[in-house]
Amino acid sequence: MSEHRLARAPDYTVAALVMLGVNLAWIFLALWAAFGLLPVLLAALTINHAITRLAQARAAPDSR
């Protein structure tokens, strides 16, 4: 049987982060247009808090 090596998978991290930014921008703009600036600020603070907690949970040593 012939030896077939699998090629390295493409890294789509940058594309995913760009699309995340685009999606956040239109969601924030839609919230701002519909409800004003305060809900946008609250959503941004909530997302920031969630990211911070996720980073802390990933940095904590495994307690098992």
PDB file of N, CA, C, O and CB in Angstrom:
ATOM      1  N   MET A   1       0.845  -1.178   0.000  1.00  0.00           N
ATOM      2  CA  MET A   1       0.000   0.000   0.000  1.00  0.00           C
ATOM      3  C   MET A   1       0.892   1.243   0.000  1.00  0.00           C
ATOM      4  O   MET A   1       1.927   1.274   0.665  1.00  0.00           O
ATOM      5  CB  MET A   1      -0.962  -0.003   1.224  1.00  0.00           C
ATOM      6  N   SER A   2       0.493   2.233  -0.728  1.00  0.00           N
ATOM      7  CA  SER A   2       1.331   3.431  -0.826  1.00  0.00           C
ATOM      8  C   SER A   2       1.232   4.263   0.446  1.00  0.00           C
ATOM      9  O   SER A   2       0.214   4.279   1.137  1.00  0.00           O
ATOM     10  CB  SER A   2       0.925   4.278  -2.044  1.00  0.00           C
ATOM     11  N   GLU A   3       2.309   4.935   0.716  1.00  0.00           N
ATOM     12  CA  GLU A   3       2.386   5.771   1.923  1.00  0.00           C
ATOM     13  C   GLU A   3       1.817   7.159   1.617  1.00  0.00           C
ATOM     14  O   GLU A   3       2.418   7.915   0.854  1.00  0.00           O
ATOM     15  CB  GLU A   3       3.862   5.882   2.436  1.00  0.00           C
ATOM     16  N   HIS A   4       0.687   7.496   2.192  1.00  0.00           N
ATOM     17  CA  HIS A   4       0.065   8.815   1.976  1.00  0.00           C
ATOM     18  C   HIS A   4       0.127   9.594   3.277  1.00  0.00           C
ATOM     19  O   HIS A   4      -0.451   9.198   4.288  1.00  0.00           O
ATOM     20  CB  HIS A   4      -1.419   8.679   1.479  1.00  0.00           C
ATOM     21  N   ARG A   5       0.819  10.678   3.231  1.00  0.00           N
ATOM     22  CA  ARG A   5       0.906  11.558   4.399  1.00  0.00           C
ATOM     23  C   ARG A   5      -0.211  12.583   4.315  1.00  0.00           C
ATOM     24  O   ARG A   5      -0.484  13.132   3.248  1.00  0.00           O
ATOM     25  CB  ARG A   5       2.301  12.260   4.484  1.00  0.00           C
ATOM     26  N   LEU A   6      -0.842  12.833   5.423  1.00  0.00           N
ATOM     27  CA  LEU A   6      -1.870  13.864   5.461  1.00  0.00           C
ATOM     28  C   LEU A   6      -1.210  15.232   5.518  1.00  0.00           C
ATOM     29  O   LEU A   6      -0.239  15.446   6.245  1.00  0.00           O
ATOM     30  CB  LEU A   6      -2.815  13.661   6.669  1.00  0.00           C
ATOM     31  N   ALA A   7      -1.750  16.140   4.745  1.00  0.00           N
ATOM     32  CA  ALA A   7      -1.227  17.506   4.764  1.00  0.00           C
ATOM     33  C   ALA A   7      -1.659  18.192   6.051  1.00  0.00           C
ATOM     34  O   ALA A   7      -2.645  17.804   6.678  1.00  0.00           O
ATOM     35  CB  ALA A   7      -1.713  18.308   3.526  1.00  0.00           C
ATOM     36  N   ARG A   8      -0.928  19.185   6.422  1.00  0.00           N
ATOM     37  CA  ARG A   8      -1.255  19.946   7.622  1.00  0.00           C
ATOM     38  C   ARG A   8      -2.557  20.705   7.404  1.00  0.00           C
ATOM     39  O   ARG A   8      -2.778  21.280   6.338  1.00  0.00           O
ATOM     40  CB  ARG A   8      -0.110  20.919   7.989  1.00  0.00           C
ATOM     41  N   ALA A   9      -3.405  20.704   8.404  1.00  0.00           N
ATOM     42  CA  ALA A   9      -4.692  21.404   8.310  1.00  0.00           C
ATOM     43  C   ALA A   9      -4.466  22.914   8.326  1.00  0.00           C
ATOM     44  O   ALA A   9      -3.590  23.406   9.037  1.00  0.00           O
ATOM     45  CB  ALA A   9      -5.634  20.986   9.472  1.00  0.00           C
ATOM     46  N   PRO A  10      -5.255  23.647   7.543  1.00  0.00           N
ATOM     47  CA  PRO A  10      -5.089  25.107   7.544  1.00  0.00           C
ATOM     48  C   PRO A  10      -5.508  25.708   8.879  1.00  0.00           C
ATOM     49  O   PRO A  10      -6.396  25.194   9.558  1.00  0.00           O
ATOM     50  CB  PRO A  10      -5.904  25.742   6.407  1.00  0.00           C
ATOM     51  N   ASP A  11      -4.856  26.799   9.237  1.00  0.00           N
ATOM     52  CA  ASP A  11      -5.149  27.485  10.489  1.00  0.00           C
ATOM     53  C   ASP A  11      -6.122  28.636  10.197  1.00  0.00           C
ATOM     54  O   ASP A  11      -5.750  29.628   9.570  1.00  0.00           O
ATOM     55  CB  ASP A  11      -3.833  28.012  11.165  1.00  0.00           C
ATOM     56  N   TYR A  12      -7.352  28.493  10.654  1.00  0.00           N
ATOM     57  CA  TYR A  12      -8.386  29.483  10.403  1.00  0.00           C
ATOM     58  C   TYR A  12      -8.625  30.399  11.607  1.00  0.00           C
ATOM     59  O   TYR A  12      -9.678  31.028  11.699  1.00  0.00           O
ATOM     60  CB  TYR A  12      -9.672  28.789  10.024  1.00  0.00           C
ATOM     61  N   THR A  13      -7.679  30.480  12.513  1.00  0.00           N
ATOM     62  CA  THR A  13      -7.852  31.279  13.718  1.00  0.00           C
ATOM     63  C   THR A  13      -8.056  32.755  13.397  1.00  0.00           C
ATOM     64  O   THR A  13      -8.953  33.389  13.952  1.00  0.00           O
ATOM     65  CB  THR A  13      -6.654  31.110  14.629  1.00  0.00           C
ATOM     66  N   VAL A  14      -7.248  33.300  12.522  1.00  0.00           N
ATOM     67  CA  VAL A  14      -7.352  34.723  12.181  1.00  0.00           C
ATOM     68  C   VAL A  14      -8.699  35.005  11.519  1.00  0.00           C
ATOM     69  O   VAL A  14      -9.354  35.997  11.841  1.00  0.00           O
ATOM     70  CB  VAL A  14      -6.189  35.151  11.244  1.00  0.00           C
ATOM     71  N   ALA A  15      -9.112  34.142  10.601  1.00  0.00           N
ATOM     72  CA  ALA A  15     -10.396  34.332   9.930  1.00  0.00           C
ATOM     73  C   ALA A  15     -11.550  34.265  10.932  1.00  0.00           C
ATOM     74  O   ALA A  15     -12.501  35.042  10.840  1.00  0.00           O
ATOM     75  CB  ALA A  15     -10.585  33.275   8.829  1.00  0.00           C
ATOM     76  N   ALA A  16     -11.468  33.350  11.875  1.00  0.00           N
ATOM     77  CA  ALA A  16     -12.524  33.232  12.879  1.00  0.00           C
ATOM     78  C   ALA A  16     -12.573  34.471  13.774  1.00  0.00           C
ATOM     79  O   ALA A  16     -13.659  34.942  14.110  1.00  0.00           O
ATOM     80  CB  ALA A  16     -12.312  31.973  13.732  1.00  0.00           C
ATOM     81  N   LEU A  17     -11.420  35.000  14.160  1.00  0.00           N
ATOM     82  CA  LEU A  17     -11.391  36.204  14.995  1.00  0.00           C
ATOM     83  C   LEU A  17     -11.898  37.426  14.246  1.00  0.00           C
ATOM     84  O   LEU A  17     -12.569  38.278  14.830  1.00  0.00           O
ATOM     85  CB  LEU A  17      -9.980  36.460  15.496  1.00  0.00           C
ATOM     86  N   VAL A  18     -11.584  37.520  12.956  1.00  0.00           N
ATOM     87  CA  VAL A  18     -12.095  38.634  12.157  1.00  0.00           C
ATOM     88  C   VAL A  18     -13.610  38.557  12.067  1.00  0.00           C
ATOM     89  O   VAL A  18     -14.293  39.567  12.231  1.00  0.00           O
ATOM     90  CB  VAL A  18     -11.472  38.629  10.744  1.00  0.00           C
ATOM     91  N   MET A  19     -14.141  37.369  11.810  1.00  0.00           N
ATOM     92  CA  MET A  19     -15.594  37.225  11.716  1.00  0.00           C
ATOM     93  C   MET A  19     -16.264  37.479  13.071  1.00  0.00           C
ATOM     94  O   MET A  19     -17.378  38.001  13.118  1.00  0.00           O
ATOM     95  CB  MET A  19     -15.958  35.820  11.201  1.00  0.00           C
ATOM     96  N   LEU A  20     -15.607  37.122  14.154  1.00  0.00           N
ATOM     97  CA  LEU A  20     -16.136  37.438  15.481  1.00  0.00           C
ATOM     98  C   LEU A  20     -16.252  38.942  15.655  1.00  0.00           C
ATOM     99  O   LEU A  20     -17.262  39.438  16.155  1.00  0.00           O
ATOM    100  CB  LEU A  20     -15.242  36.840  16.583  1.00  0.00           C
ATOM    101  N   GLY A  21     -15.221  39.666  15.245  1.00  0.00           N
ATOM    102  CA  GLY A  21     -15.253  41.122  15.335  1.00  0.00           C
ATOM    103  C   GLY A  21     -16.345  41.730  14.468  1.00  0.00           C
ATOM    104  O   GLY A  21     -17.037  42.653  14.898  1.00  0.00           O
ATOM    105  N   VAL A  22     -16.506  41.220  13.250  1.00  0.00           N
ATOM    106  CA  VAL A  22     -17.563  41.712  12.358  1.00  0.00           C
ATOM    107  C   VAL A  22     -18.933  41.451  12.961  1.00  0.00           C
ATOM    108  O   VAL A  22     -19.790  42.335  12.953  1.00  0.00           O
ATOM    109  CB  VAL A  22     -17.461  41.049  10.973  1.00  0.00           C
ATOM    110  N   ASN A  23     -19.148  40.259  13.480  1.00  0.00           N
ATOM    111  CA  ASN A  23     -20.439  39.928  14.082  1.00  0.00           C
ATOM    112  C   ASN A  23     -20.718  40.769  15.321  1.00  0.00           C
ATOM    113  O   ASN A  23     -21.846  41.223  15.513  1.00  0.00           O
ATOM    114  CB  ASN A  23     -20.487  38.451  14.441  1.00  0.00           C
ATOM    115  N   LEU A  24     -19.716  40.982  16.159  1.00  0.00           N
ATOM    116  CA  LEU A  24     -19.908  41.832  17.329  1.00  0.00           C
ATOM    117  C   LEU A  24     -20.259  43.262  16.917  1.00  0.00           C
ATOM    118  O   LEU A  24     -21.094  43.912  17.546  1.00  0.00           O
ATOM    119  CB  LEU A  24     -18.649  41.827  18.202  1.00  0.00           C
ATOM    120  N   ALA A  25     -19.613  43.739  15.860  1.00  0.00           N
ATOM    121  CA  ALA A  25     -19.875  45.104  15.408  1.00  0.00           C
ATOM    122  C   ALA A  25     -21.321  45.270  14.958  1.00  0.00           C
ATOM    123  O   ALA A  25     -21.975  46.237  15.348  1.00  0.00           O
ATOM    124  CB  ALA A  25     -18.927  45.477  14.270  1.00  0.00           C
ATOM    125  N   TRP A  26     -21.839  44.340  14.138  1.00  0.00           N
ATOM    126  CA  TRP A  26     -23.217  44.536  13.668  1.00  0.00           C
ATOM    127  C   TRP A  26     -24.225  44.291  14.783  1.00  0.00           C
ATOM    128  O   TRP A  26     -25.283  44.919  14.807  1.00  0.00           O
ATOM    129  CB  TRP A  26     -23.514  43.609  12.487  1.00  0.00           C
ATOM    130  N   ILE A  27     -23.913  43.390  15.702  1.00  0.00           N
ATOM    131  CA  ILE A  27     -24.830  43.174  16.826  1.00  0.00           C
ATOM    132  C   ILE A  27     -24.869  44.414  17.714  1.00  0.00           C
ATOM    133  O   ILE A  27     -25.945  44.844  18.132  1.00  0.00           O
ATOM    134  CB  ILE A  27     -24.406  41.933  17.652  1.00  0.00           C
ATOM    135  N   PHE A  28     -23.699  44.992  18.007  1.00  0.00           N
ATOM    136  CA  PHE A  28     -23.659  46.208  18.806  1.00  0.00           C
ATOM    137  C   PHE A  28     -24.362  47.366  18.103  1.00  0.00           C
ATOM    138  O   PHE A  28     -25.070  48.141  18.746  1.00  0.00           O
ATOM    139  CB  PHE A  28     -22.219  46.584  19.116  1.00  0.00           C
ATOM    140  N   LEU A  29     -24.176  47.489  16.799  1.00  0.00           N
ATOM    141  CA  LEU A  29     -24.863  48.544  16.059  1.00  0.00           C
ATOM    142  C   LEU A  29     -26.375  48.351  16.067  1.00  0.00           C
ATOM    143  O   LEU A  29     -27.123  49.320  16.200  1.00  0.00           O
ATOM    144  CB  LEU A  29     -24.358  48.593  14.627  1.00  0.00           C
ATOM    145  N   ALA A  30     -26.826  47.118  15.927  1.00  0.00           N
ATOM    146  CA  ALA A  30     -28.263  46.842  15.958  1.00  0.00           C
ATOM    147  C   ALA A  30     -28.839  47.134  17.341  1.00  0.00           C
ATOM    148  O   ALA A  30     -29.922  47.707  17.457  1.00  0.00           O
ATOM    149  CB  ALA A  30     -28.540  45.381  15.564  1.00  0.00           C
ATOM    150  N   LEU A  31     -28.117  46.740  18.388  1.00  0.00           N
ATOM    151  CA  LEU A  31     -28.568  47.047  19.749  1.00  0.00           C
ATOM    152  C   LEU A  31     -28.630  48.551  19.975  1.00  0.00           C
ATOM    153  O   LEU A  31     -29.580  49.059  20.572  1.00  0.00           O
ATOM    154  CB  LEU A  31     -27.637  46.400  20.783  1.00  0.00           C
ATOM    155  N   TRP A  32     -27.627  49.248  19.502  1.00  0.00           N
ATOM    156  CA  TRP A  32     -27.571  50.692  19.671  1.00  0.00           C
ATOM    157  C   TRP A  32     -28.721  51.365  18.939  1.00  0.00           C
ATOM    158  O   TRP A  32     -29.352  52.276  19.475  1.00  0.00           O
ATOM    159  CB  TRP A  32     -26.235  51.239  19.174  1.00  0.00           C
ATOM    160  N   ALA A  33     -28.995  50.924  17.723  1.00  0.00           N
ATOM    161  CA  ALA A  33     -30.084  51.518  16.939  1.00  0.00           C
ATOM    162  C   ALA A  33     -31.438  51.225  17.566  1.00  0.00           C
ATOM    163  O   ALA A  33     -32.335  52.068  17.527  1.00  0.00           O
ATOM    164  CB  ALA A  33     -30.053  50.996  15.500  1.00  0.00           C
ATOM    165  N   ALA A  34     -31.595  50.044  18.141  1.00  0.00           N
ATOM    166  CA  ALA A  34     -32.888  49.648  18.684  1.00  0.00           C
ATOM    167  C   ALA A  34     -33.127  50.180  20.101  1.00  0.00           C
ATOM    168  O   ALA A  34     -34.235  50.602  20.431  1.00  0.00           O
ATOM    169  CB  ALA A  34     -32.998  48.142  18.683  1.00  0.00           C
ATOM    170  N   PHE A  35     -32.078  50.159  20.938  1.00  0.00           N
ATOM    171  CA  PHE A  35     -32.291  50.434  22.357  1.00  0.00           C
ATOM    172  C   PHE A  35     -31.432  51.549  22.942  1.00  0.00           C
ATOM    173  O   PHE A  35     -31.685  51.985  24.065  1.00  0.00           O
ATOM    174  CB  PHE A  35     -32.048  49.206  23.123  1.00  0.00           C
ATOM    175  N   GLY A  36     -30.432  52.019  22.217  1.00  0.00           N
ATOM    176  CA  GLY A  36     -29.562  53.066  22.736  1.00  0.00           C
ATOM    177  C   GLY A  36     -28.223  52.526  23.184  1.00  0.00           C
ATOM    178  O   GLY A  36     -27.921  51.343  23.024  1.00  0.00           O
ATOM    179  N   LEU A  37     -27.427  53.413  23.747  1.00  0.00           N
ATOM    180  CA  LEU A  37     -26.046  53.073  24.099  1.00  0.00           C
ATOM    181  C   LEU A  37     -25.936  52.224  25.371  1.00  0.00           C
ATOM    182  O   LEU A  37     -25.029  51.398  25.470  1.00  0.00           O
ATOM    183  CB  LEU A  37     -25.243  54.341  24.274  1.00  0.00           C
ATOM    184  N   LEU A  38     -26.816  52.403  26.322  1.00  0.00           N
ATOM    185  CA  LEU A  38     -26.704  51.675  27.590  1.00  0.00           C
ATOM    186  C   LEU A  38     -26.741  50.155  27.416  1.00  0.00           C
ATOM    187  O   LEU A  38     -25.901  49.481  28.011  1.00  0.00           O
ATOM    188  CB  LEU A  38     -27.817  52.100  28.520  1.00  0.00           C
ATOM    189  N   PRO A  39     -27.656  49.573  26.643  1.00  0.00           N
ATOM    190  CA  PRO A  39     -27.611  48.116  26.452  1.00  0.00           C
ATOM    191  C   PRO A  39     -26.338  47.627  25.761  1.00  0.00           C
ATOM    192  O   PRO A  39     -25.872  46.518  26.022  1.00  0.00           O
ATOM    193  CB  PRO A  39     -28.806  47.676  25.650  1.00  0.00           C
ATOM    194  N   VAL A  40     -25.784  48.452  24.887  1.00  0.00           N
ATOM    195  CA  VAL A  40     -24.529  48.082  24.224  1.00  0.00           C
ATOM    196  C   VAL A  40     -23.402  48.032  25.258  1.00  0.00           C
ATOM    197  O   VAL A  40     -22.596  47.102  25.256  1.00  0.00           O
ATOM    198  CB  VAL A  40     -24.184  49.090  23.082  1.00  0.00           C
ATOM    199  N   LEU A  41     -23.350  49.013  26.123  1.00  0.00           N
ATOM    200  CA  LEU A  41     -22.332  49.023  27.169  1.00  0.00           C
ATOM    201  C   LEU A  41     -22.507  47.852  28.133  1.00  0.00           C
ATOM    202  O   LEU A  41     -21.522  47.241  28.548  1.00  0.00           O
ATOM    203  CB  LEU A  41     -22.379  50.340  27.936  1.00  0.00           C
ATOM    204  N   LEU A  42     -23.733  47.541  28.486  1.00  0.00           N
ATOM    205  CA  LEU A  42     -23.984  46.402  29.372  1.00  0.00           C
ATOM    206  C   LEU A  42     -23.597  45.086  28.706  1.00  0.00           C
ATOM    207  O   LEU A  42     -23.019  44.207  29.346  1.00  0.00           O
ATOM    208  CB  LEU A  42     -25.458  46.364  29.786  1.00  0.00           C
ATOM    209  N   ALA A  43     -23.913  44.955  27.435  1.00  0.00           N
ATOM    210  CA  ALA A  43     -23.526  43.737  26.703  1.00  0.00           C
ATOM    211  C   ALA A  43     -22.009  43.625  26.629  1.00  0.00           C
ATOM    212  O   ALA A  43     -21.462  42.538  26.820  1.00  0.00           O
ATOM    213  CB  ALA A  43     -24.130  43.738  25.276  1.00  0.00           C
ATOM    214  N   ALA A  44     -21.325  44.726  26.357  1.00  0.00           N
ATOM    215  CA  ALA A  44     -19.865  44.710  26.279  1.00  0.00           C
ATOM    216  C   ALA A  44     -19.241  44.347  27.633  1.00  0.00           C
ATOM    217  O   ALA A  44     -18.285  43.574  27.694  1.00  0.00           O
ATOM    218  CB  ALA A  44     -19.343  46.077  25.807  1.00  0.00           C
ATOM    219  N   LEU A  45     -19.781  44.900  28.694  1.00  0.00           N
ATOM    220  CA  LEU A  45     -19.269  44.572  30.036  1.00  0.00           C
ATOM    221  C   LEU A  45     -19.518  43.102  30.379  1.00  0.00           C
ATOM    222  O   LEU A  45     -18.668  42.451  30.988  1.00  0.00           O
ATOM    223  CB  LEU A  45     -19.928  45.477  31.098  1.00  0.00           C
ATOM    224  N   THR A  46     -20.670  42.588  29.992  1.00  0.00           N
ATOM    225  CA  THR A  46     -20.985  41.182  30.245  1.00  0.00           C
ATOM    226  C   THR A  46     -20.044  40.262  29.474  1.00  0.00           C
ATOM    227  O   THR A  46     -19.547  39.277  30.022  1.00  0.00           O
ATOM    228  CB  THR A  46     -22.441  40.885  29.866  1.00  0.00           C
ATOM    229  N   ILE A  47     -19.803  40.577  28.225  1.00  0.00           N
ATOM    230  CA  ILE A  47     -18.884  39.771  27.412  1.00  0.00           C
ATOM    231  C   ILE A  47     -17.470  39.847  27.978  1.00  0.00           C
ATOM    232  O   ILE A  47     -16.775  38.833  28.042  1.00  0.00           O
ATOM    233  CB  ILE A  47     -18.897  40.245  25.939  1.00  0.00           C
ATOM    234  N   ASN A  48     -17.039  41.035  28.387  1.00  0.00           N
ATOM    235  CA  ASN A  48     -15.710  41.201  28.976  1.00  0.00           C
ATOM    236  C   ASN A  48     -15.582  40.384  30.259  1.00  0.00           C
ATOM    237  O   ASN A  48     -14.558  39.740  30.488  1.00  0.00           O
ATOM    238  CB  ASN A  48     -15.429  42.687  29.263  1.00  0.00           C
ATOM    239  N   HIS A  49     -16.611  40.408  31.087  1.00  0.00           N
ATOM    240  CA  HIS A  49     -16.590  39.647  32.333  1.00  0.00           C
ATOM    241  C   HIS A  49     -16.520  38.144  32.048  1.00  0.00           C
ATOM    242  O   HIS A  49     -15.777  37.416  32.707  1.00  0.00           O
ATOM    243  CB  HIS A  49     -17.833  39.972  33.182  1.00  0.00           C
ATOM    244  N   ALA A  50     -17.286  37.690  31.076  1.00  0.00           N
ATOM    245  CA  ALA A  50     -17.272  36.265  30.727  1.00  0.00           C
ATOM    246  C   ALA A  50     -15.906  35.834  30.202  1.00  0.00           C
ATOM    247  O   ALA A  50     -15.426  34.754  30.549  1.00  0.00           O
ATOM    248  CB  ALA A  50     -18.351  35.961  29.682  1.00  0.00           C
ATOM    249  N   ILE A  51     -15.280  36.653  29.379  1.00  0.00           N
ATOM    250  CA  ILE A  51     -13.957  36.322  28.848  1.00  0.00           C
ATOM    251  C   ILE A  51     -12.926  36.288  29.973  1.00  0.00           C
ATOM    252  O   ILE A  51     -12.056  35.417  29.994  1.00  0.00           O
ATOM    253  CB  ILE A  51     -13.535  37.339  27.765  1.00  0.00           C
ATOM    254  N   THR A  52     -13.020  37.231  30.905  1.00  0.00           N
ATOM    255  CA  THR A  52     -12.089  37.262  32.033  1.00  0.00           C
ATOM    256  C   THR A  52     -12.244  36.017  32.900  1.00  0.00           C
ATOM    257  O   THR A  52     -11.252  35.414  33.309  1.00  0.00           O
ATOM    258  CB  THR A  52     -12.311  38.524  32.878  1.00  0.00           C
ATOM    259  N   ARG A  53     -13.482  35.635  33.176  1.00  0.00           N
ATOM    260  CA  ARG A  53     -13.713  34.423  33.985  1.00  0.00           C
ATOM    261  C   ARG A  53     -13.223  33.178  33.273  1.00  0.00           C
ATOM    262  O   ARG A  53     -12.667  32.278  33.903  1.00  0.00           O
ATOM    263  CB  ARG A  53     -15.200  34.272  34.317  1.00  0.00           C
ATOM    264  N   LEU A  54     -13.423  33.117  31.974  1.00  0.00           N
ATOM    265  CA  LEU A  54     -12.942  31.975  31.195  1.00  0.00           C
ATOM    266  C   LEU A  54     -11.419  31.894  31.233  1.00  0.00           C
ATOM    267  O   LEU A  54     -10.859  30.808  31.385  1.00  0.00           O
ATOM    268  CB  LEU A  54     -13.430  32.072  29.742  1.00  0.00           C
ATOM    269  N   ALA A  55     -10.752  33.026  31.097  1.00  0.00           N
ATOM    270  CA  ALA A  55      -9.294  33.059  31.163  1.00  0.00           C
ATOM    271  C   ALA A  55      -8.794  32.629  32.532  1.00  0.00           C
ATOM    272  O   ALA A  55      -7.811  31.894  32.631  1.00  0.00           O
ATOM    273  CB  ALA A  55      -8.778  34.454  30.836  1.00  0.00           C
ATOM    274  N   GLN A  56      -9.459  33.078  33.584  1.00  0.00           N
ATOM    275  CA  GLN A  56      -9.055  32.678  34.939  1.00  0.00           C
ATOM    276  C   GLN A  56      -9.272  31.183  35.154  1.00  0.00           C
ATOM    277  O   GLN A  56      -8.450  30.519  35.785  1.00  0.00           O
ATOM    278  CB  GLN A  56      -9.838  33.482  35.996  1.00  0.00           C
ATOM    279  N   ALA A  57     -10.371  30.657  34.634  1.00  0.00           N
ATOM    280  CA  ALA A  57     -10.643  29.233  34.801  1.00  0.00           C
ATOM    281  C   ALA A  57      -9.622  28.378  34.034  1.00  0.00           C
ATOM    282  O   ALA A  57      -9.226  27.306  34.491  1.00  0.00           O
ATOM    283  CB  ALA A  57     -12.070  28.909  34.327  1.00  0.00           C
ATOM    284  N   ARG A  58      -9.211  28.864  32.881  1.00  0.00           N
ATOM    285  CA  ARG A  58      -8.219  28.111  32.103  1.00  0.00           C
ATOM    286  C   ARG A  58      -6.829  28.208  32.703  1.00  0.00           C
ATOM    287  O   ARG A  58      -6.019  27.295  32.548  1.00  0.00           O
ATOM    288  CB  ARG A  58      -8.189  28.606  30.671  1.00  0.00           C
ATOM    289  N   ALA A  59      -6.545  29.324  33.396  1.00  0.00           N
ATOM    290  CA  ALA A  59      -5.224  29.511  33.988  1.00  0.00           C
ATOM    291  C   ALA A  59      -5.088  28.787  35.317  1.00  0.00           C
ATOM    292  O   ALA A  59      -3.971  28.498  35.748  1.00  0.00           O
ATOM    293  CB  ALA A  59      -4.941  30.984  34.178  1.00  0.00           C
ATOM    294  N   ALA A  60      -6.196  28.491  35.972  1.00  0.00           N
ATOM    295  CA  ALA A  60      -6.155  27.823  37.283  1.00  0.00           C
ATOM    296  C   ALA A  60      -5.686  26.384  37.090  1.00  0.00           C
ATOM    297  O   ALA A  60      -6.059  25.729  36.117  1.00  0.00           O
ATOM    298  CB  ALA A  60      -7.558  27.860  37.983  1.00  0.00           C
ATOM    299  N   PRO A  61      -4.868  25.896  38.020  1.00  0.00           N
ATOM    300  CA  PRO A  61      -4.429  24.505  37.922  1.00  0.00           C
ATOM    301  C   PRO A  61      -5.612  23.560  38.120  1.00  0.00           C
ATOM    302  O   PRO A  61      -6.577  23.867  38.821  1.00  0.00           O
ATOM    303  CB  PRO A  61      -3.325  24.208  38.960  1.00  0.00           C
ATOM    304  N   ASP A  62      -5.502  22.423  37.487  1.00  0.00           N
ATOM    305  CA  ASP A  62      -6.581  21.429  37.583  1.00  0.00           C
ATOM    306  C   ASP A  62      -6.638  20.897  39.016  1.00  0.00           C
ATOM    307  O   ASP A  62      -5.635  20.416  39.544  1.00  0.00           O
ATOM    308  CB  ASP A  62      -6.362  20.253  36.561  1.00  0.00           C
ATOM    309  N   SER A  63      -7.805  20.985  39.637  1.00  0.00           N
ATOM    310  CA  SER A  63      -7.936  20.639  41.064  1.00  0.00           C
ATOM    311  C   SER A  63      -8.356  19.177  41.268  1.00  0.00           C
ATOM    312  O   SER A  63      -8.704  18.797  42.386  1.00  0.00           O
ATOM    313  CB  SER A  63      -8.958  21.566  41.739  1.00  0.00           C
ATOM    314  N   ARG A  64      -8.332  18.361  40.228  1.00  0.00           N
ATOM    315  CA  ARG A  64      -8.724  16.949  40.394  1.00  0.00           C
ATOM    316  C   ARG A  64      -7.631  16.115  40.956  1.00  0.00           C
ATOM    317  O   ARG A  64      -7.811  14.913  41.151  1.00  0.00           O
ATOM    318  CB  ARG A  64      -9.156  16.365  39.095  1.00  0.00           C
TER     319      ARG A  64
END
